[in-house]
Amino acid sequence: MQTTVNKSDLITNLASACENIEEHTVDQAVRLLIAMMVDELVHDGRIEVRGFGSFCLHHRNARTARNPRTGEKVAIKPKAVPFFKPGKALRESVNAAMSQ
């Protein structure tokens, strides 16, 4: 069974798990956390959450590609791509759940 948890689901689930905290406070905290993570990656930083994983940027160099339809050369600019590497505990938990 495949499910998707979006940001509003995350906020609702977290607020219900934390009975003492109101949902709008959890909403602000989640939005601030995401904004701080984005800001760190924008400044070419690295985010590491022990047991969960790490986020960093993989840098791609400029290159020349071909348009498959026309065959003409196209210049592709350098770019940075966000990358997530799961931590050991997360990998082991997921693999243990899949083997059951």
C-alpha positions in Angstrom: 0.0 0.0 0.0 1.5 3.3 -1.1 0.5 6.5 0.7 1.6 10.1 0.4 2.0 12.5 3.3 2.0 16.1 2.3 2.9 19.1 4.4 -0.6 19.7 5.8 -0.9 16.0 6.7 2.4 16.2 8.5 1.2 19.2 10.4 -2.1 17.6 11.4 -0.5 14.3 12.4 2.2 16.1 14.5 -0.4 18.3 16.2 -2.5 15.4 17.1 0.6 13.6 18.5 1.5 16.6 20.6 -1.7 17.2 22.6 -0.4 20.2 24.5 0.5 22.2 21.3 -2.0 23.9 19.1 -2.1 23.1 15.4 -1.2 26.7 14.3 1.9 26.5 16.5 3.0 23.2 14.9 2.2 24.8 11.5 4.6 27.7 12.2 7.3 25.3 13.5 7.1 23.1 10.4 7.2 26.0 8.0 10.1 27.6 9.9 12.0 24.3 9.9 11.5 23.9 6.1 12.5 27.5 5.5 15.7 27.0 7.5 16.5 23.9 5.6 16.0 25.6 2.3 18.1 28.6 3.4 21.0 26.3 4.4 20.9 24.5 1.0 20.7 27.8 -0.8 23.9 28.8 0.9 25.5 25.5 -0.2 25.3 24.0 3.3 24.6 20.5 4.5 21.8 19.4 6.8 22.4 16.2 8.9 19.8 14.6 11.1 21.3 11.6 12.9 19.4 8.5 12.3 17.3 10.0 9.6 19.6 11.2 6.8 21.4 14.2 5.3 20.6 16.7 2.7 23.2 18.3 0.5 23.7 19.7 -3.1 25.2 17.8 -6.0 26.7 20.2 -8.4 26.4 19.5 -12.1 28.8 21.1 -14.6 27.8 23.0 -17.7 27.6 20.8 -20.8 26.4 20.6 -24.4 23.5 18.4 -25.2 21.5 17.7 -28.3 17.8 18.3 -29.0 16.6 14.8 -29.9 14.0 16.1 -32.3 16.1 18.5 -34.3 19.6 17.3 -33.5 20.8 20.8 -32.8 23.3 21.5 -29.9 21.9 23.0 -26.8 24.0 24.6 -24.0 23.0 23.4 -20.5 24.0 25.7 -17.7 25.6 24.4 -14.5 23.2 23.7 -11.7 22.9 22.4 -8.2 20.5 19.5 -7.4 19.3 18.8 -3.9 20.2 15.3 -2.8 19.0 13.2 0.2 21.0 10.4 1.6 19.2 8.2 4.1 20.8 7.4 7.4 21.7 3.9 8.6 18.8 3.8 11.1 16.2 4.9 8.5 17.6 2.3 5.9 17.5 -0.5 8.4 13.9 0.4 9.6 12.6 0.5 6.0 14.3 -2.7 5.0 13.1 -4.5 8.2 9.5 -3.3 7.5 9.7 -4.6 3.9 11.0 -8.0 4.8 8.0 -8.7 7.1 
